[in-house]
Amino acid sequence: MIVKFTSPEEFCQEIEKDANAKAIGRGIVRCTIRHATSRLSPMILHVDAIATYSVGGQIIKLDHYCGDIWQLNTDDDKKVFDKAKACLSSVEEKCKALDLQVRSGILEEGY
């Protein structure tokens, strides 16, 4: 089962509750920026900030949409990446304050 958040603030509140209960698996939170090709055009990429951790076999996930990039190296593309980086930076700061380890990647349910 996955518990999904779209708000970084709500996700960070959940991390704090679980960290205080010493419930976060191995004390690790995984963070990454995901790019997914748009169905409208292969030139457009959807960008999401993703963070995950486990609690008692359950995955807690932040999936925060940050915008679309058109791969033209424009200021607009940079703003989207900056938004994703800022989102994950806030998660990483919360983890550091709670003495949690941040690693790359995404936790997913097993097959």
QUICOR-V926282 format. One line per field, one symbol per residue. ss: DSSP state (A for helix, B for strand, O for the rest). phi: phi as a letter, one per 30 degrees, with the letter a starting at -180 (. if undefined). burial: 1 if it has 16 or more other ideal C-beta (glycine too) atoms within 10 Angstrom, else 0. A space follows every 50 residues. Layout:
ss=???
phi=???
burial=???
This chain:
ss=OBBBBOOAAAAAAAAAAAAAOOOBAAABBBBBBBBBBOOOOOOOBBBBBB BBBBBOOBBBBBBBBBBBBOOOOOAAAAAAAAAAAAAAAAAAAAAAAOOO BBBBOOOOOOO
phi=.bccccceddddddeddddddhcdehicccbacccbddddaddccdcbcb bbacbhicccbcbcdckccchchddddddddddddddddddddddddcic ccbdjbdbddc
burial=00001001001101100110000110011110100000000000111111 11111000111111011110000000100100110011011101100101 01000010000
